[in-house]
Amino acid sequence: MKTLVIGLDAATWSVIDRLLEDDKLPNLSGLIESGSSGVLRSSNPPMTPLAWTSIATGVNPGDHGIYDFLEINDGTYNIEPTDYNSKNLTPVWDILNTYDLNVGVINYPMVRPPDHVEPFFISGIPAPDNQNLAYPEEVQKIIDDNGYKLYPDVNPHDGLKRYYHELDRVTESQGRLTRELMQRYELDVLLSVFMTLDWAQHYLWDFQIEGQNAVDLLYMKLDDIIGQFLDDIPENCNIIVLSDHGAKRIKGKIHLNNVFEDMEYLTRRSTSSSSAIDALQSMWELLVKSVDNLPPRVRHLSKKVIPDQVISSIWGEHEQQKLGSRIEWSDTEVFSFGYMGRIYINKLEAFPDGTVAQENVENVIDEIQERLLSLEHPKTNQPLIDDVVRKESLYSGDNMCTAADLIIQPKDWEYSFYGDFGSEWFEDPHLRVADHDPEGVLIMSGERLEQGNVQGTVNDITPTLLHLHDIPLLEGFDGHVLPGILDPGESPKIIEQYEIDDERMPNKNFEDDSSVKQRLKDLGYM
């Protein structure tokens, strides 16, 4: 094997540095000492779908067109899972295959069904695990025989201790499968992504397991798995450990559509069913919070009576998938959907019931920016937002038209902004107590990699991988080759396009979106 890439979704230096000081991560420590390390700057906003797609393609979201797990149908306002295959992307594994390198990919987010990569590809979230995750079929059989788990079987509402132990099992199964495939196949490049740190940090940031922080324990688990990988690979193998974004404790959650309703930019549809659901939502929030505060044994019994699937059917289904039916679009100028502060102007030219003419768009944007920047914490009167950025300042490319018009930059990334309705516009953190920040992790070690500090962005990974294997770079890449790669001194060759075999494209009619929707609900994205 020439290169091993280990993805640790949401790994953050704030935790790693603390554990390194206590000598709790010996394998990561060894890689840092022998190679280079630093911050890998995420996409904006720092989210799994955008960032991992930029990592795989070397381009920004304005080029690749993926902005969330969900996308809005501009003809109906319906919200559906994002279709990766509709974007006509050229990911790094296809390029490596084209240049006759054997590539294995495990648990890569957003890519469903699995790409036809040689010798194998295994889809990650939000792929439904009740269908084939792998190409080719023989790898699916290995998965089935191996006990591989893509998702936890329980969620945080089932109890945080149970949730931790389930994440531990998922992590163990992914490490075990990665090692088995490393040993079975002759690989030039292997990319294996672990998602469990992200899920753990969202819900277990402060949670203790027998006197130890649960998040710390999972970092230590992954460090041990990385050590096992290092035992299996050649000494001259290049190793890259990276995360798509960082994480930190949050101070509050903001429901943006409540905010826009209060500012009179949005009108909620007044129907008997909508009013009833709003009332039920408020009661449900109180009930869920009360149940979560019960003693563990009583809480477990309560969950049997009120299973978490009920939460999905009442709350998750309504809040995102049914958002289009809750808003009076003909009386709405501004709205949000999805995750991490993405704001849309209801333009006449873009939506069927648009209200904002093109000549008025700039005025509405200016007003929204000014009013949101004055938004304050209801108890401390501290500002909640650092900036409200236009998409033109963040993205470029042929797929910019589907981007949100404005993207919120939370104050110190300590607040979460959701495109939904809540019982109140602001909530203190409950259950989900941490969220993403833009500073991911990058560690590189190997014969062709220098020692020292390195700084980069998610757009730089694909150009760096290609240059590391002496493959020309695409003229249209937004990223650059990271400094510190030892080579004869020649600049990378630049070409206009790659000749990718169309037969690599998988069957796009692979699955029923209902399974994907359910997984997104279970993970809290829908």
TAGI-V362905 format. One record per pair of residues at least 12 apart in sequence whose ideal C-beta (glycine too) atoms are under 6 Angstrom apart, sorted by the first residue. I is the first residue (numbers start at 1). J is the second residue. D is the distance in whole Angstrom. If there is no record, write none. Layout:
I:J:D ; I:J:D
This chain:
1:187:5 ; 1:233:5 ; 1:237:5 ; 2:188:5 ; 3:189:5 ; 3:238:4 ; 4:190:5 ; 4:233:6 ; 4:237:6 ; 4:239:5 ; 5:191:4 ; 5:240:5 ; 6:192:6 ; 6:241:5 ; 7:193:4 ; 8:194:6 ; 8:197:6 ; 8:243:5 ; 9:195:5 ; 9:197:6 ; 9:198:4 ; 9:244:6 ; 10:197:5 ; 10:198:4 ; 10:201:6 ; 10:243:6 ; 10:247:5 ; 11:197:6 ; 11:243:4 ; 11:441:5 ; 12:246:4 ; 12:247:5 ; 13:441:6 ; 15:219:6 ; 19:219:6 ; 24:220:6 ; 25:223:4 ; 27:223:5 ; 27:226:5 ; 27:227:4 ; 28:223:5 ; 31:443:5 ; 31:445:4 ; 32:443:6 ; 34:445:5 ; 35:444:5 ; 35:445:3 ; 35:449:5 ; 36:444:5 ; 36:451:6 ; 36:452:5 ; 36:454:4 ; 36:484:5 ; 37:443:5 ; 38:442:6 ; 38:453:5 ; 38:454:5 ; 38:455:5 ; 39:439:5 ; 39:455:6 ; 40:242:5 ; 40:440:4 ; 40:442:4 ; 40:456:6 ; 41:438:6 ; 41:457:4 ; 42:245:4 ; 42:438:5 ; 42:440:5 ; 42:458:6 ; 43:458:6 ; 44:394:5 ; 45:340:4 ; 45:407:6 ; 46:245:4 ; 46:436:4 ; 46:438:5 ; 47:340:6 ; 48:109:5 ; 48:244:6 ; 49:66:5 ; 49:68:6 ; 49:69:5 ; 49:110:5 ; 51:244:4 ; 51:245:6 ; 51:458:5 ; 52:109:5 ; 52:244:5 ; 53:66:5 ; 53:110:6 ; 54:458:4 ; 54:459:5 ; 55:458:5 ; 55:461:5 ; 56:91:4 ; 56:92:6 ; 57:89:5 ; 57:91:6 ; 58:459:6 ; 58:462:3 ; 58:463:5 ; 58:477:4 ; 58:479:5 ; 59:478:5 ; 60:395:6 ; 60:478:5 ; 61:395:6 ; 62:395:3 ; 62:396:5 ; 62:397:4 ; 62:399:6 ; 62:400:4 ; 63:397:3 ; 64:87:6 ; 64:89:6 ; 65:87:5 ; 65:399:3 ; 66:82:6 ; 67:403:6 ; 68:338:4 ; 69:82:6 ; 69:126:6 ; 69:520:5 ; 69:525:5 ; 70:338:5 ; 72:337:6 ; 74:350:6 ; 74:351:6 ; 77:324:4 ; 78:324:5 ; 79:320:6 ; 79:321:6 ; 79:323:6 ; 79:337:6 ; 81:513:6 ; 81:516:4 ; 84:110:5 ; 84:111:6 ; 85:508:5 ; 90:500:6 ; 92:462:4 ; 92:465:6 ; 93:105:5 ; 93:117:5 ; 94:500:5 ; 94:504:6 ; 95:498:5 ; 96:189:6 ; 97:118:5 ; 98:498:6 ; 98:500:6 ; 99:471:5 ; 101:188:4 ; 101:189:6 ; 102:119:6 ; 102:186:6 ; 102:187:5 ; 102:188:5 ; 103:117:6 ; 103:189:5 ; 104:120:5 ; 104:181:6 ; 104:187:5 ; 104:190:5 ; 105:117:6 ; 105:121:5 ; 105:191:5 ; 106:122:5 ; 106:178:6 ; 106:192:4 ; 107:122:6 ; 107:124:4 ; 107:193:5 ; 108:124:5 ; 108:193:6 ; 109:124:4 ; 109:125:5 ; 111:123:6 ; 112:127:4 ; 113:506:5 ; 113:510:4 ; 114:134:6 ; 114:135:4 ; 115:506:6 ; 116:135:5 ; 116:504:5 ; 116:506:6 ; 119:185:5 ; 120:139:4 ; 121:135:5 ; 122:134:5 ; 124:193:6 ; 126:516:5 ; 126:519:5 ; 126:520:5 ; 128:515:3 ; 128:516:6 ; 128:519:6 ; 129:150:5 ; 131:511:6 ; 146:177:5 ; 147:173:6 ; 148:173:5 ; 148:177:5 ; 149:170:5 ; 149:173:4 ; 152:166:4 ; 152:167:6 ; 152:170:5 ; 153:166:6 ; 154:166:5 ; 155:308:6 ; 156:203:4 ; 156:431:6 ; 157:308:5 ; 160:207:5 ; 164:204:6 ; 164:209:6 ; 164:214:5 ; 167:196:5 ; 167:200:5 ; 170:196:5 ; 171:196:5 ; 171:221:6 ; 174:194:6 ; 175:225:4 ; 178:192:5 ; 182:232:5 ; 197:218:6 ; 200:215:5 ; 200:218:5 ; 201:215:6 ; 201:247:4 ; 201:434:5 ; 202:432:5 ; 202:434:6 ; 203:432:6 ; 205:249:6 ; 205:433:5 ; 205:434:4 ; 236:447:5 ; 238:446:3 ; 239:445:5 ; 239:446:6 ; 240:444:5 ; 241:443:4 ; 242:442:5 ; 243:440:4 ; 243:441:4 ; 244:440:6 ; 245:436:5 ; 245:440:5 ; 246:437:4 ; 246:439:4 ; 246:440:6 ; 247:434:5 ; 247:436:6 ; 248:437:5 ; 249:434:5 ; 250:414:6 ; 250:416:6 ; 250:429:5 ; 250:435:5 ; 251:414:5 ; 252:415:5 ; 252:426:6 ; 253:416:5 ; 253:427:5 ; 254:417:5 ; 254:426:6 ; 255:418:6 ; 255:420:6 ; 255:421:6 ; 255:422:4 ; 255:425:5 ; 256:336:4 ; 256:417:6 ; 256:419:6 ; 257:336:6 ; 257:421:5 ; 258:421:6 ; 258:422:6 ; 258:425:4 ; 259:425:5 ; 260:334:5 ; 265:333:5 ; 265:334:4 ; 266:332:5 ; 266:335:6 ; 267:328:4 ; 267:331:4 ; 267:332:6 ; 269:326:6 ; 269:328:5 ; 274:326:6 ; 277:318:6 ; 282:423:4 ; 285:423:5 ; 312:521:5 ; 316:521:4 ; 316:526:6 ; 319:420:5 ; 320:526:5 ; 323:337:6 ; 329:353:4 ; 330:353:5 ; 332:346:5 ; 333:346:6 ; 333:355:5 ; 333:356:5 ; 333:364:6 ; 334:368:6 ; 336:419:3 ; 337:419:4 ; 338:419:5 ; 341:408:3 ; 341:417:3 ; 342:404:4 ; 342:407:6 ; 343:404:6 ; 343:406:4 ; 344:404:6 ; 344:405:6 ; 345:361:6 ; 345:364:6 ; 345:405:5 ; 369:388:4 ; 372:385:6 ; 372:388:5 ; 373:385:6 ; 378:426:5 ; 383:411:5 ; 384:411:5 ; 384:415:5 ; 385:408:6 ; 385:411:6 ; 386:409:5 ; 386:411:5 ; 387:409:4 ; 388:406:5 ; 388:408:6 ; 389:407:5 ; 391:403:4 ; 391:405:6 ; 413:437:4 ; 416:435:5 ; 448:485:6 ; 448:486:5 ; 449:484:6 ; 450:484:4 ; 454:482:6 ; 454:484:6 ; 456:482:5 ; 459:478:5 ; 459:479:3 ; 460:479:4 ; 460:480:6 ; 460:482:5 ; 463:477:5 ; 463:479:5 ; 463:480:6 ; 463:481:5 ; 464:481:5 ; 464:482:5 ; 467:481:4 ; 467:492:5 ; 472:493:4 ; 472:495:5 ; 473:492:5 ; 473:494:5 ; 475:494:5 ; 475:496:5
